[in-house]
Amino acid sequence: MRVYEVQAHPKASRIAVELRDGVYHVYVRSAPEQGKATEEVRKVFAEFLGVPRKRLRCRSGESSRRKIFELSD
């Protein structure tokens, strides 16, 4: 099992993933309401890692910009 620290950037003008200082910055277009941005972050980050979305779980930070994602084996 791997753990990733992710900084979400909702309502961005682009969709991208950048690694800076050990933190993945994920830019998504969704607004941070009712979990939409978190779900889009999960989708974009899973695509970036090249894994199915169901293997990636938000362990903490559902309603925060700072999130911890867990990749199951």
VEXDO-42703 format. One record per residue: residue number from 1; residue in three letters; x, y, z of N, C-alpha, C, O in turn. Coordinates in Angstrom, 1 decimal. Atoms other than C-alpha are relative to their C-alpha. Last residue first. Layout:
BEGIN
NUM,ALA,X,Y,Z,X,Y,Z,X,Y,Z,X,Y,Z
...
***
This chain:
BEGIN
73,ASP,-0.7,1.0,0.9,-2.4,-3.4,-4.0,-1.0,-0.9,-0.6,-0.6,-1.8,-1.4
72,SER,0.0,1.4,-0.4,-4.2,-0.4,-2.5,0.6,-0.9,-1.0,0.6,-0.6,-2.2
71,LEU,0.0,0.9,1.2,-3.2,3.2,-3.3,0.0,-1.5,0.5,1.1,-1.9,1.1
70,GLU,-0.6,1.3,-0.2,-4.0,5.5,-0.4,-0.2,-0.8,-1.2,-1.4,-0.9,-1.7
69,PHE,0.6,1.1,0.8,-4.7,9.2,-0.9,0.8,-1.3,0.3,2.0,-1.2,0.4
68,ILE,-0.8,1.1,0.0,-4.1,11.9,1.7,-0.7,-1.1,-0.7,-1.8,-1.6,-0.4
67,LYS,0.6,1.4,-0.1,-5.7,15.2,1.0,1.1,-1.0,0.1,2.3,-0.8,-0.3
66,ARG,-1.1,0.9,-0.3,-4.9,18.9,1.5,-0.5,-1.4,0.3,-1.3,-1.6,1.2
65,ARG,-0.8,0.0,1.2,-7.6,21.0,-0.2,1.2,-1.0,0.2,1.7,-1.5,-0.8
64,SER,-1.1,-0.9,-0.1,-10.0,19.9,2.6,0.8,0.0,-1.3,0.7,-0.9,-2.1
63,SER,0.5,-1.4,0.2,-13.4,18.4,2.5,1.1,1.0,0.2,0.8,2.2,0.5
62,GLU,1.1,-0.1,1.0,-12.4,14.8,1.9,-0.5,1.4,-0.2,-0.8,1.8,-1.4
61,GLY,0.1,-1.3,0.7,-9.1,15.4,3.7,-1.1,0.1,-1.0,-1.0,0.9,-2.0
60,SER,0.3,-1.2,-0.9,-8.2,11.9,4.9,-0.1,1.3,-0.9,0.6,1.3,-2.0
59,ARG,-0.1,0.4,-1.4,-7.9,8.4,3.5,-0.4,1.1,0.9,-1.0,0.9,2.0
58,CYS,-0.3,-1.2,-0.7,-9.1,9.3,-0.1,-0.1,-0.4,1.5,-1.1,-0.6,2.1
57,ARG,1.0,-0.4,-1.0,-9.0,5.9,-1.8,0.5,1.2,0.7,1.7,1.3,1.1
56,LEU,-0.4,-1.2,-0.7,-7.3,4.9,-5.0,-1.1,0.5,0.9,-2.2,0.7,0.5
55,ARG,-1.1,0.3,-0.8,-7.7,1.3,-6.2,0.5,1.2,0.8,1.3,1.0,1.7
54,LYS,0.5,0.7,-1.2,-11.2,2.0,-7.5,1.1,-0.4,1.0,0.9,-0.7,2.1
53,ARG,0.5,-1.0,-1.1,-9.8,4.7,-9.8,-0.4,-0.7,1.2,-0.2,-0.2,2.3
52,PRO,1.5,-0.2,-0.1,-7.9,2.1,-11.8,-0.4,0.8,1.1,0.2,0.8,2.2
51,VAL,0.7,1.1,-0.8,-4.1,2.7,-12.0,-1.5,0.2,-0.1,-2.0,1.4,-0.4
50,GLY,0.2,1.1,0.9,-1.9,4.7,-14.4,-0.7,-1.2,0.7,-0.4,-2.4,0.4
49,LEU,-0.7,1.2,-0.6,-0.6,7.0,-11.7,-0.1,-1.2,-0.9,0.7,-2.1,-0.8
48,PHE,-1.4,-0.4,-0.1,-1.7,10.1,-13.7,0.9,-1.2,0.4,1.9,-1.4,-0.1
47,GLU,-0.5,0.0,1.4,-5.0,8.4,-14.5,1.5,0.3,-0.1,2.2,-0.3,-0.8
46,ALA,-0.1,1.5,0.4,-5.5,7.7,-10.8,0.5,-0.1,-1.4,1.3,-1.0,-1.7
45,PHE,-1.2,0.5,-0.7,-4.6,11.4,-10.0,0.1,-1.5,-0.4,1.2,-2.0,-0.6
44,VAL,-1.2,-0.5,0.6,-7.2,12.7,-12.5,1.3,-0.6,0.5,2.2,-1.0,-0.2
43,LYS,0.0,0.4,1.4,-10.0,10.5,-11.2,1.3,0.4,-0.7,2.0,-0.5,-1.4
42,ARG,-0.3,1.5,-0.1,-9.2,11.1,-7.5,0.1,-0.6,-1.4,1.0,-1.4,-1.7
41,VAL,-1.4,0.1,-0.3,-9.0,14.9,-8.2,0.4,-1.5,0.1,1.4,-1.9,-0.5
40,GLU,-0.8,-0.3,1.2,-12.3,14.7,-10.0,1.5,-0.1,0.3,2.2,-0.6,-0.6
39,GLU,0.2,1.1,0.9,-13.9,12.9,-7.0,0.8,0.2,-1.3,1.4,-0.7,-1.9
38,THR,-0.7,1.1,-0.5,-12.5,15.5,-4.6,-0.1,-1.2,-1.0,0.9,-1.9,-1.2
37,ALA,-1.5,-0.2,0.3,-13.7,18.3,-6.8,0.8,-1.2,0.5,1.8,-1.6,-0.2
36,LYS,-0.2,0.1,1.5,-17.3,16.9,-6.9,1.5,0.2,-0.3,2.1,-0.5,-1.1
35,GLY,-1.0,1.0,0.3,-17.4,16.2,-3.1,0.3,-0.1,-1.5,1.1,-1.0,-1.9
34,GLN,0.6,1.3,-0.1,-20.6,18.2,-2.5,0.9,-1.1,-0.5,0.5,-2.1,-1.2
33,GLU,1.3,0.2,-0.7,-19.0,21.4,-3.5,-0.5,-1.4,-0.2,-0.4,-2.0,-1.3
32,PRO,-0.1,0.8,-1.2,-15.4,22.2,-4.3,-1.3,0.0,0.8,-1.5,0.5,1.9
31,ALA,0.1,-0.8,-1.2,-16.0,23.4,-7.9,0.0,-0.9,1.3,-0.4,-2.0,1.2
30,SER,1.2,0.1,-0.9,-14.8,21.1,-10.6,0.1,1.0,1.1,1.2,1.3,1.7
29,ARG,0.9,-1.1,0.4,-12.0,22.3,-13.1,-1.3,0.0,1.0,-1.9,1.0,1.0
28,VAL,1.3,0.4,0.6,-9.2,20.3,-11.6,-0.9,1.1,-0.3,-0.8,2.2,0.3
27,TYR,0.8,-1.1,0.5,-5.5,20.9,-10.8,-1.2,-0.5,-0.7,-1.1,-1.3,-1.6
26,VAL,0.9,0.4,1.0,-3.7,18.3,-8.8,-1.0,1.1,-0.3,-1.7,1.5,0.6
25,HIS,1.0,-1.0,0.2,-0.6,19.2,-6.9,-0.9,-0.3,-1.2,-0.4,-0.5,-2.3
24,TYR,0.6,-0.1,1.3,1.3,16.2,-5.7,-1.0,1.1,-0.1,-1.9,1.1,0.8
23,VAL,1.4,-0.1,0.0,3.5,16.8,-2.7,-0.6,0.1,-1.4,0.0,0.9,-2.2
22,GLY,0.7,1.2,-0.5,7.0,15.6,-2.3,-1.5,0.0,0.1,-2.1,-0.9,0.5
21,ASP,-0.4,0.2,-1.4,8.5,19.1,-2.7,-0.7,-1.2,0.6,-1.1,-1.2,1.8
20,ARG,-0.8,-1.0,-0.6,6.6,19.7,-5.9,0.3,-0.3,1.5,-0.6,-0.4,2.2
19,LEU,-0.6,0.4,-1.2,5.0,17.1,-8.1,1.0,1.1,0.4,2.0,1.4,-0.3
18,GLU,-1.4,-0.4,-0.2,2.6,18.4,-10.7,0.5,-0.5,1.3,-0.2,-0.5,2.3
17,VAL,-0.6,0.6,-1.2,-0.7,17.0,-12.0,1.5,0.4,0.0,2.2,0.2,-0.9
16,ALA,-1.4,0.4,0.0,-2.8,18.8,-14.5,0.4,-0.5,1.3,-0.3,-0.4,2.3
15,ILE,-0.1,1.3,-0.7,-6.3,19.8,-15.6,1.4,-0.4,-0.1,1.9,-0.7,-1.2
14,ARG,-0.6,1.1,0.7,-6.5,23.5,-16.5,-0.1,-1.3,0.8,-0.4,-1.2,2.0
13,SER,0.2,-0.2,1.5,-8.3,26.7,-15.7,0.5,-1.1,-0.8,0.3,-1.2,-2.0
12,ALA,-1.2,-0.4,0.7,-8.5,25.7,-12.0,-0.4,0.1,-1.5,-1.4,-0.4,-2.0
11,LYS,0.3,-1.1,0.8,-11.8,25.6,-10.1,1.2,0.6,-0.8,1.3,1.8,-1.0
10,PRO,1.2,0.0,0.7,-10.3,23.2,-7.6,-0.2,1.3,-0.8,0.4,2.3,-0.5
9,HIS,0.2,-1.4,0.5,-6.6,23.1,-6.7,-1.3,0.0,-0.9,-1.3,-0.2,-2.1
8,ALA,1.0,-0.2,1.0,-6.1,20.0,-4.6,-0.1,1.4,-0.4,0.0,2.3,0.5
7,GLN,0.6,-1.4,-0.2,-2.9,19.4,-2.7,-0.9,0.2,-1.2,-0.5,0.2,-2.3
6,VAL,0.5,-0.8,1.2,-2.1,15.7,-2.6,-0.6,1.3,0.5,-1.3,1.4,1.4
5,GLU,0.5,-1.3,-0.5,0.0,13.6,-0.1,-0.4,0.8,-1.3,0.5,1.0,-2.2
4,TYR,-0.3,-1.2,0.7,0.3,10.1,-1.4,-0.6,1.2,0.6,-1.7,1.2,1.0
3,VAL,0.7,-1.2,-0.5,0.3,6.8,0.5,0.6,1.2,-0.7,1.8,1.4,-0.8
2,ARG,-0.7,-1.2,0.1,1.3,3.4,-1.0,-0.9,1.2,0.4,-2.1,1.1,0.2
1,MET,0.9,-1.2,0.0,0.0,0.0,0.0,0.9,1.2,0.0,1.8,1.3,0.8
***
